[in-house]
Amino acid sequence: MNIFESTRDKSLNTTASMAILNGLAEDGGLYMMNNLKEKQIDLNALLHQDYYGIAKVVLGTLLDDYTAEEIHDCVHGAYEHKFASDDITPLVKVKDDFILELFHGPTAAFKDIALSILPHFITTSLKKHHIEEEILILTATSGDTGKAALEGFKDVKGTQIIVFYPKNGVSAVQEAQMLTTTGSNVRVVGVEGNFDDTQNGVKAIFTNQEFDGLLKQSKTQFSSANSINIGRLTPQIVYYFKAYLDCVNRGEITMGEPMNFIVPTGNFGNILAGYFAKCVGLPIAQLVCASNENNVLTDFISTGIYDKNREFKKTTSPSMDILISSNLERLLYLLSEGNCDEVASYMKDLKEKGKYQVSDDLLKRLQADFYGGCLDSQEVAKVIKDVYEETHYLMDTHTAVAYGVAMKFKTAKINNYKNVILSTASPFKFTHSVYAAIHEECDTDEFVLMKRLSDETAVEIPENLRDLDLKGILHSDVIDKSEMSQYVRHCLEVKE
Ligand SMILES: *Cc1c(COP(=O)(O)O)cnc(C)c1O
């Protein structure tokens, strides 16, 4: 059975299904499989499988205390009839590159892929372990996780969910998506602060022992829908395999030929799933980490110094406006060969000084697998306009960050392998910025623009974004960032 241990302390370990239920290890570390590289997935056996088949093999290999039947039910329950494409994650060729479209799920962003299946993992785990307690999902969102988690968990028996989002840090469409969510077990709360504040607030609640008594009384356990939950990351490994095998099946590459993957990055979850894919045998040459003006990661990859002491910038790719990329901790664990003391000391520095520097040895290993680049909002707008005018492919701002960095990566001539660019959101999720990129000026009402953009480009608005402005607002709580734990306490008290 695979063992999942805290990145900061090997003695805190458990199985996959319990790690998913717990969300975060007791010491604030993240759960990581301690023998990932020993698990090798046979690509040839997956060659003619569809998304479901690939998912069952990948998830079954890593989350191995679920039975094959349980994994089968989770995979089909999550994806069947819920995605606008039978392929789940279609691969589109644009000029010489491949764009992996991850946004055809219920909320039009890539987080749907993991958050459609996470509730199934959690309820299966509750059943499996005969746990009677209710699960309270605490989620911090920079905009897209929130809605995807709400859609995944709404009306799921045995669960409640609270989503905290930065009140002035998400797009109008993202906010409308969240505030119109139905379901008797959901709460959506605006926080006066930025994403890092909400994420820190949630992490602090998780490790605050003062909640222990109240949780017991109200027969509740906390869990997380953020990518700190290993159940969020593992489903994302699947589409790296799918994209690669699509290229083999279409004759674009030969089996075994390496490819590069360019990933628009915020919390480092998506790109880390790519690294997991590489660890378990997918021929990936470079993982290219694409950042916006909040380019902490670009600097980290080039210098080995992670320094979040800098101005937080609001960009046109808000889902990547993050200065503390939580999942980097898992990469440090893997690159240090599971040296928990080393990871714990970096995390201590981060907490105390907002900064840490990795050893030369670790930096060398980091640079062998990763390349970092960034784009500012002006460059992003130019990418959207140029690619649209040249090819009629319409992309959102986050995808454009990756596309632009891919072009810089190609210019740097690191290798000559083919490139897959991950597309993380529908352009209609960020209509205002996308429209403004193509035309110099634009109206302020995002919903009017959505229709106009669709008419002009002949690209259809995803079903779930249509008529969003006509739905009723169902949530109105707004709190200060210092009030998050009080808010959760109140929710638990009401339950008793
Ligand atoms: C969350 C998100 C990202 C960043 O992904 P991470 O896993 O946090 O690195 C990029 N683009 C979009 C549209 C997102 O919603």
PDBQT file of the ligand as one rigid body, heavy atoms in Angstrom, charges set to zero:
ROOT
HETATM    1  C1  LIG A 501      -5.979  28.060 -10.683  1.00  0.00    +0.000 C 
HETATM    2  C2  LIG A 501      -5.691  28.539 -12.043  1.00  0.00    +0.000 A 
HETATM    3  C3  LIG A 501      -4.374  28.603 -12.524  1.00  0.00    +0.000 A 
HETATM    4  C4  LIG A 501      -3.179  28.248 -11.667  1.00  0.00    +0.000 C 
HETATM    5  O1  LIG A 501      -3.103  26.881 -11.386  1.00  0.00    +0.000 OA
HETATM    6  P1  LIG A 501      -2.235  26.345 -10.156  1.00  0.00    +0.000 P 
HETATM    7  O2  LIG A 501      -2.526  24.909 -10.067  1.00  0.00    +0.000 OA
HETATM    8  O3  LIG A 501      -2.731  27.103  -8.951  1.00  0.00    +0.000 OA
HETATM    9  O4  LIG A 501      -0.824  26.670 -10.453  1.00  0.00    +0.000 OA
HETATM   10  C5  LIG A 501      -4.175  29.009 -13.839  1.00  0.00    +0.000 A 
HETATM   11  N1  LIG A 501      -5.211  29.365 -14.623  1.00  0.00    +0.000 NA
HETATM   12  C6  LIG A 501      -6.485  29.335 -14.192  1.00  0.00    +0.000 A 
HETATM   13  C7  LIG A 501      -7.576  29.760 -15.109  1.00  0.00    +0.000 C 
HETATM   14  C8  LIG A 501      -6.769  28.911 -12.893  1.00  0.00    +0.000 A 
HETATM   15  O5  LIG A 501      -8.039  28.867 -12.481  1.00  0.00    +0.000 OA
ENDROOT
TORSDOF 0
